[in-house]
């Protein structure tokens, strides 16, 4: 494709060279540039792509999009004489040229984004499952795994980098997908990784403390989420959780059709919990009863969002309720494993104070005082340190026995992270708290303490099958550990 066609959607400030040059591919990583490629120099959080312009040119880049064109004397040292395109924001430009390169794949999909602190994975995945059960070919972009209809594609990020993202969208279109559901992280919004995508709907779950290592303040975090809704077109829908204090804020400046869901007040999609068990929850949704296989108030919100989105996309409400009753929980999200000794283990991804409280409250709602709660939890390294004492305090408050352990320490020392958590506990809390750095031993200890009727919550890692230590991912799966222990109990 010619460069001049690729840059047509951009607000070009300056062109140095002939824009009729043919482009063979697009990259923002100079290491992956090949002869004839377009290199887009993006200013990242820790790396500025402008520092790699000369390297990209040396690899044969035919053209370079950047915010600052190198000086004349430097340009003359670039042997292949690439064309330079100057723009105001190269991160935004990257998404737009990628969309043009792949022939605007999101225009050929009904694309819905889900954003918020908690619930993104569950909602996006359940919508994917629901629409497939309804006979559609569907794509999914999520924390757990990406899917092109039935084809699973492993993922490392909640929202992929722009090159991967647009490539996956193009493959979805090629595979005949009609719908695509994706998690939209605050990082991806702030870094404009979703630039060039056309959304037909947006869903807001909730907003609590998270990612402050990146956003610095809750206000910045909120603004990043809100921008997603501000940018939705009038043809899209914006569905928000009216019970969350930030829910209606998301709708303030959107041109999209404004819709709400709630368990507490009047809303477009109103829900009520009738009965809750570890096997599922009976709900009332817009006046109709439905039995679901999900547990807890937080999951009731997730199901309301799924119902609301499906109806907003034109699906018959009765059909949606039928399919909703047949859906299963997402891997690592309130995933229950029964012990032969008569107690229940629950594995959940909860890694923020609010998510942990939601899960523990849901356990207490079902137990209703008839069993003890033993919680195993840690905090990730090289992330928001401020939430560590809060996580420990909330876990202590809502647990009969607390075991603090290692999560993904990354490049921090696990014992230091645990000490940060312990700082949130008082002497009374410490009376029912153990600190066991080795996660395997922590889980084993919890099973030794549990009695018939009790519940063990192993929180923080959920679907993850690794533990990241000093830059290396070692195989570790909370669910596997529990099943191994339970197998010995049967012997």
Phi, psi and omega in degrees: 000143180286145180303319184297332176284322180295323186269003181304322180284353186269155169268092185278130179268330184196143175235129175242105182119187185262113184282004178272005180296144178280138180252135183261345181178171182230135178214148172249357177253111185300334181292338182259004180289138175236171181303129178088001182282159167262123177257129179251116183274102184257138175276106181269185181293316183244346182229135177256115181302339179296335179288349184247012180299314182296320179296320179294319178296321179296335178273000176103017178303129180279335181207155182223126173262131183206171177265339177224120178279134179303156181299159183305317183294328178285321180302321183293344178275349180280110188303321186269001175052064182290157174280137179251133177240117180263130179230167179286321185222104184287334177295316177293321179297323182303311180298321183290320179287327176295319178298317178295319180299319181267015177063044173051061185301324183292341176289339182258012176232151167271103189255126179237130179255143179241124179227161184141172182287309183237151174097351184301310184298313182299312184295312181298317182292319180292325175295319176301312180295318182298311185289333173290320177296335178276002174098009181263155168272132191222146173252153179221134174237110186215171179298322185283310183193148172266147179226137167251094191055248182269356183272120181274135178230113183304152182224152177248346185231151175302310175240122183296167174295158186304320181297313178294318183301309182290327176297316179295320178300317180297320179293326177297315179298315180299326180280357178089016179294139177262325184238154171217134178240134184218145170284136178241105182281159178296327177298316184292327177291311182297322182271004177060033177291340181263009177302140178091355179265143178253111182266140176260352179190154177224142180235132175250129182267299184187170177218116175226179185299123175190155174058027180286347172296333180261307187279342179074315180229156177297326179298317178296321179298315179297316181299323179296315179296316184296326181301325179302317181284325177301328185270356179292142179282167181295337181282349183266173172246149176237109184252123185230155177280105184290343181275347177274140185297338178261358186302307183286340176299324182298334184268354189304317187240016181275146175271350183288165176293125186271125181224151182228155170227150187199151170256351188245332188223174176298136181202169177297326179231101188256132180235160176210135177275123179267317182204145182227134177223170175290344177275343181160185183228133174267127185233160169248120179238116184047044173086358180247135179281142176212136176262124182244165180262023183246153185242138170100155180298319182298326177286331175298320176296317179300317181293324176297319179296319178296313179301311182298319180294316181297316178294321179295335178271009172096006181280148180293127183305321180295318179296321180298317180295322179297312180292322180303321181290344183259356183280150180251162180294153181282146181308126176077008176245107183047049181273117184266139177229121184274132177272143175296344179277359174097007175248168183247136173251138179236128177253127181217149183283357185314115181225018172233158180305315183295317180297320179296317178298317180302314182293314181295321176298320180296321178296315180295324179301320181282315181296321180051042176081006185266003178199166180269157177245123177246120184248131173248120184207150173222190176227147180288147177279159179056036176225180182313109181284336184295336182276349185298307179295329179292316178302313181297316182298314180294320179296320179296316182299325187253012180233149174278330177220130181242133175237113179271133186215188179273142176254248168251093185293340182054241184259011176261162175278127182306320181296326178294319179297316179297321178297323176297323179290316181299333180300340180271000185252146175261183184299321180294321178297319185293340179296334179240031180235134173243146175246110181232103187298316181291118186295324178299313180295325179296316179293317178300318180298318179300319180291330179287331180278336186286143176239169180307131180093348179280169176230130173257126172254121173252107191248157169113326185248330174054246184285344186299138179245032180210164171231122185268117182228121178053042177083000181245133178266114178261140181299127177199123182227115181305321182294318178298315181301315181296317181294324177298316180294317181295328179297324179287332179290336182277342185283000000 
